[in-house]
Amino acid sequence: MDQGDRVLELGAGTGELGQALFRQGVHVDAMDRCPPPAAWPADRSWHEADALTFNDYSLYSVVIGNLIFHHFSPTELADLGAKFNHSARLIIACEPARYRCFQVLFSCIAPLLGANHVTRHDAHVSIAAGFRRDELTRALGLEPALWDCRVSISIFGAYRLIASRRP
């Protein structure tokens, strides 16, 4: 990220990621349908809004999504991507990688983590809704001529997309 970038975290939830980034010197604003957590920095914006109807994406050159994109339908992802294409120069996403081996892996380690039946169910469903290869890139409509997109998958099943607009 560049010094002057305005950063927006989608689906910020409890604000933990944004607060961690803020402590690292990143000036990040957040957006979620719920109100801001009490610990949210007073000098950072919290947009209580729906990602699909949010109208201020043009204020942000960097968009971050952590475990949010797999909740959207293909049509909704295309709509979001169209909004990002107007002003974003960097999109960072971390999602579940949609491979059966990661569902099995989580099933094996869930008891060690103390995961209850709800967490186990949610993880299974989220992994099934995740992404492979360039699926998120294509779903967001990030054209290769305009975007340099790098996808990686961790050994624990984190699907990571870093899309940067070409000069």
C-alpha positions as CSV (number, residue, x, y, z in Angstrom):
1,M,0.0,0.0,0.0
2,D,1.1,3.6,-0.6
3,Q,1.3,6.2,2.0
4,G,-1.8,8.2,0.7
5,D,-4.1,5.2,0.2
6,R,-7.4,5.2,1.9
7,V,-8.2,1.7,3.0
8,L,-11.7,0.1,3.6
9,E,-12.2,-3.2,5.3
10,L,-15.5,-4.9,4.2
11,G,-17.5,-6.9,6.7
12,A,-15.3,-5.6,9.6
13,G,-17.4,-7.4,12.3
14,T,-15.7,-6.9,15.6
15,G,-13.1,-4.6,14.1
16,E,-10.1,-6.7,15.1
17,L,-8.4,-6.8,11.7
18,G,-8.8,-3.0,11.2
19,Q,-7.6,-2.3,14.7
20,A,-4.5,-4.5,14.2
21,L,-3.8,-2.7,10.9
22,F,-4.3,0.7,12.6
23,R,-1.7,-0.2,15.2
24,Q,0.7,-0.9,12.3
25,G,0.2,2.5,10.9
26,V,-2.5,1.8,8.3
27,H,-5.3,4.3,8.3
28,V,-8.2,1.9,7.7
29,D,-11.9,2.6,7.8
30,A,-14.4,-0.1,8.2
31,M,-17.8,-1.1,6.9
32,D,-20.3,-3.6,8.3
33,R,-24.0,-3.9,8.8
34,C,-23.6,-3.8,12.6
35,P,-22.5,-0.8,14.7
36,P,-18.9,-0.2,15.5
37,P,-17.3,-2.0,18.4
38,A,-16.6,0.2,21.5
39,A,-12.8,-0.1,20.9
40,W,-13.0,1.3,17.3
41,P,-10.6,4.3,16.9
42,A,-12.5,7.5,17.2
43,D,-10.6,9.1,14.3
44,R,-11.4,6.3,11.8
45,S,-14.7,6.0,10.0
46,W,-17.1,3.1,10.5
47,H,-19.7,2.8,7.8
48,E,-22.8,1.0,9.1
49,A,-23.9,-0.2,5.7
50,D,-24.5,-3.1,3.4
51,A,-21.6,-3.8,1.0
52,L,-24.0,-4.2,-1.9
53,T,-25.6,-0.8,-1.5
54,F,-22.6,1.2,-0.1
55,N,-22.1,4.2,-2.3
56,D,-18.7,5.5,-1.2
57,Y,-16.3,3.0,-2.7
58,S,-14.8,5.8,-4.7
59,L,-13.3,7.3,-1.6
60,Y,-11.1,4.2,-1.2
61,S,-8.1,3.0,-3.3
62,V,-7.6,-0.2,-1.2
63,V,-10.4,-2.7,-0.4
64,I,-9.8,-5.5,2.1
65,G,-12.1,-8.4,2.6
66,N,-11.4,-11.1,5.2
67,L,-13.8,-14.1,5.1
68,I,-16.6,-12.0,3.5
69,F,-16.6,-12.7,-0.3
70,H,-17.7,-16.3,0.0
71,H,-21.0,-15.0,1.5
72,F,-22.0,-13.4,-1.8
73,S,-23.7,-14.9,-4.9
74,P,-22.0,-14.7,-8.3
75,T,-24.3,-11.8,-9.3
76,E,-23.5,-9.9,-6.1
77,L,-19.7,-10.5,-6.6
78,A,-20.0,-9.1,-10.1
79,D,-21.8,-6.0,-8.8
80,L,-19.1,-5.5,-6.1
81,G,-16.4,-6.0,-8.7
82,A,-17.9,-3.4,-10.9
83,K,-17.8,-0.9,-8.0
84,F,-14.2,-1.8,-7.2
85,N,-13.2,-1.4,-10.9
86,H,-14.1,2.3,-10.7
87,S,-11.7,3.4,-8.0
88,A,-9.8,0.6,-6.3
89,R,-6.1,0.1,-7.2
90,L,-5.6,-2.7,-4.7
91,I,-7.9,-5.5,-3.5
92,I,-6.8,-7.9,-0.8
93,A,-9.0,-10.9,0.1
94,C,-8.6,-13.9,2.4
95,E,-11.2,-16.6,2.0
96,P,-11.6,-20.3,2.5
97,A,-10.0,-22.5,-0.2
98,R,-12.7,-24.8,-1.6
99,Y,-11.0,-28.2,-1.4
100,R,-12.3,-31.3,0.4
101,C,-9.0,-31.9,2.1
102,F,-9.4,-28.7,4.1
103,Q,-12.8,-29.8,5.3
104,V,-11.3,-33.0,6.4
105,L,-8.4,-31.2,8.0
106,F,-10.7,-28.9,10.0
107,S,-12.8,-31.8,11.1
108,C,-9.7,-33.5,12.5
109,I,-8.3,-30.4,14.3
110,A,-11.7,-28.9,15.4
111,P,-11.8,-31.0,18.6
112,L,-8.3,-29.9,19.5
113,L,-9.3,-26.3,19.1
114,G,-12.4,-26.7,21.2
115,A,-14.7,-25.9,18.3
116,N,-18.3,-26.6,19.1
117,H,-20.9,-28.1,16.7
118,V,-21.9,-24.7,15.3
119,T,-18.4,-23.7,14.5
120,R,-17.7,-27.1,12.9
121,H,-20.9,-26.7,10.7
122,D,-20.1,-23.1,9.8
123,A,-16.5,-24.1,8.8
124,H,-17.7,-26.9,6.6
125,V,-20.2,-24.7,4.9
126,S,-17.7,-21.8,4.5
127,I,-15.1,-24.1,3.0
128,A,-17.7,-25.4,0.5
129,A,-18.5,-21.8,-0.5
130,G,-14.9,-20.8,-0.9
131,F,-12.8,-20.3,-4.0
132,R,-10.3,-22.1,-6.2
133,R,-7.7,-20.8,-8.6
134,D,-8.9,-17.6,-10.3
135,E,-12.6,-18.0,-9.4
136,L,-12.8,-14.9,-7.2
137,T,-10.9,-12.9,-9.7
138,R,-13.3,-13.9,-12.5
139,A,-16.4,-13.5,-10.2
140,L,-15.3,-9.9,-9.4
141,G,-14.8,-9.2,-13.1
142,L,-11.1,-8.2,-12.7
143,E,-9.9,-8.2,-16.3
144,P,-6.3,-9.4,-16.8
145,A,-5.5,-6.5,-19.0
146,L,-6.3,-4.1,-16.1
147,W,-5.4,-6.1,-13.0
148,D,-2.4,-8.2,-11.9
149,C,-4.0,-10.9,-9.8
150,R,-2.0,-13.3,-7.6
151,V,-3.7,-16.1,-5.8
152,S,-2.1,-18.4,-3.2
153,I,-3.4,-21.1,-0.9
154,S,-1.8,-21.8,2.5
155,I,-1.3,-25.3,3.8
156,F,-4.2,-24.7,6.2
157,G,-6.7,-23.7,3.5
158,A,-6.5,-19.9,3.3
159,Y,-7.2,-18.7,-0.2
160,R,-5.5,-15.3,-0.7
161,L,-6.0,-12.9,-3.5
162,I,-4.0,-9.8,-4.1
163,A,-5.2,-7.8,-7.1
164,S,-3.4,-4.7,-8.1
165,R,-4.4,-2.4,-10.9
166,R,-1.9,-2.3,-13.7
167,P,-0.3,1.1,-14.4
